[in-house]
Amino acid sequence: MNRRTHKKSRLGCRECKRRHIKCDEKRPTCAHCSITHRECQYVSSSTATAPPSATTESVVASPASTHRSDEAPSPGFDVPSRAQPQPRIILRPPDTHWTGELSTPSPSSAPGGIVNMNHMEFLLHYKFSIAIPELDNEFDSVATPVTNKIALKFPWLLHAILAISSRHMAVLNPEKSSLYLFEAFQLQNQAISIFNSEQLHIDETNCSAALLFSSILGRHMLVDTLAGLESDGSVLLDNYCHYVQVHRGLRTIASDSWQLLSESEIWPFLLFTGYQRARKAHGTDLADLRRWVQESQGLDEETLEVCLEAVDLLQAGLDEISSAKTHLRRYQMSFIWSVCNRAKFNDLVIQRLPQALVILAHYTALLHHSQSVWQVRDAGYRFLHTICSVLGPSYESQLWWVRNLVFGSGNRME
C-alpha cells in the first residue's frame, strides 16, 4: 500500500534536521527535542531553506552484529496509579541493533493510520506464550483470544502485542530480521506514545489491559536489553540498569492492577503462574557467594542486607529450576529477578560496586538455564563475558562457580 506523503519541514530545528525527522517547528523547543531532552536550536531564516548536504536512510541490522550509532527517540512513560499520576519515567531503548538515524513512525504504524499487511501477519502470528513463554502452551487456546479481545478495546495494548510478535518473528526469520526489528521498534514506541497520551488511571475497566501491557512491554524491553550484549561493558551495564528502572515502573502498574483482577477474565492465568507468591531459598548452590558477601569489608548494614537478599532471590530461582524440571514456569525468576530486588541493588550496580557486579554475574546462571526460551537464548553466555571483562581478573575465584556453569570447566578470566 502506498504511504501518505507529508510536506517537508524546511524551518525545523537543527537537531531534527540532523536526525532526518519531521520537526513540528514549535518554539522555543520542538516536541521531539522536548521528549528526548535534546538541545533545540533553530537556524536562521536565510539558511533554513538550504537543502541538506546528504540524507541517511534508516537501516536496521541484526542485534548480534551491530548497534545503533545514536540514541533513539525516548518517549516518556507516565506510570499511573489510582490516586495521583506517578513521577515521569523516560523509556530509552538500549543500544542494540540500530545502525542509522531513526525517523518518525510511518503512517502505517501511527494510531488511526493505515494498517499494513505486516501488522496482520503479526496479529495472526501472536500467541500468549510468545509474550509470556514460561507459561505452558496449553494456555494459548484460551489466553490468546482473551488477550486479543481485550486489546481491541485498548490500542496501546494492541500495539504492544504486535510489537512483541514482530520481535519474535525476527528471531524465527533471520533473513527478514531487519524488517521485523524495525516494525517492532516502531510499534513499541507507538504503544508507549498512545498509553502516555491517555493519562490512564487504573480501575476495574482497564486493569486487565494494564497488567498485560506492563508484562508484554517489560518482556520486550528485556529482549532488547539482552540483544545489546555485544556493546561495551559500561554501556551494557547502563542499559541494564535503565531497563530495571523502567521495568520497576511497569511493575507499579501491575501492582495497581492486581488488587482489581479477581473478577477479570485473566485471573485464572494469574493464579496458575504464581506471579505474586513469596519465594524462599533452600538450596546451597550459592553458599560460597553468600559467605563471600558477608565477609566483604566496607559494606554498611543496608548495603549488606540488600546484597544478601539479591543472592537469596537468585538461589530461590535456581531452586525452582531444579525442582520443576517439566514446567516452563520454572524460568520465571529469570525474567523478574532484576525487579524483585530492592531498588538500591540497581543503584549499587550503577555505582559499579564489585559485590553487586559479582552477584549480577551469578544472575547469568538463571539465564543459562533459560536458554531454550526465545527471549533469552545465549544471553547468559554473553552477559557473563561482559561482566567478567568489567570486573577483571581480581575476582576470578568469586566467579569460578558461575563461569564453570556457563562457560564450561577449564577456563580463566579473559
Secondary structure as UniProt FT lines:
FT   HELIX           14..19
FT   HELIX           31..36
FT   HELIX           45..48
FT   TURN            63..65
FT   STRAND          76..78
FT   STRAND          88..90
FT   HELIX           107..109
FT   TURN            111..112
FT   HELIX           117..125
FT   HELIX           128..131
FT   TURN            133..134
FT   HELIX           137..139
FT   HELIX           140..151
FT   TURN            152..153
FT   HELIX           155..172
FT   HELIX           174..176
FT   HELIX           177..198
FT   TURN            204..206
FT   HELIX           207..227
FT   TURN            228..230
FT   HELIX           233..258
FT   TURN            259..260
FT   TURN            262..263
FT   TURN            265..266
FT   HELIX           267..273
FT   TURN            274..276
FT   TURN            285..286
FT   HELIX           287..295
FT   TURN            297..298
FT   HELIX           301..323
FT   TURN            325..326
FT   HELIX           328..331
FT   HELIX           332..340
FT   HELIX           343..350
FT   TURN            351..352
FT   HELIX           354..369
FT   TURN            370..372
FT   TURN            374..378
FT   HELIX           379..391
FT   HELIX           393..395
FT   TURN            396..399
FT   HELIX           400..406
FT   TURN            409..410
//
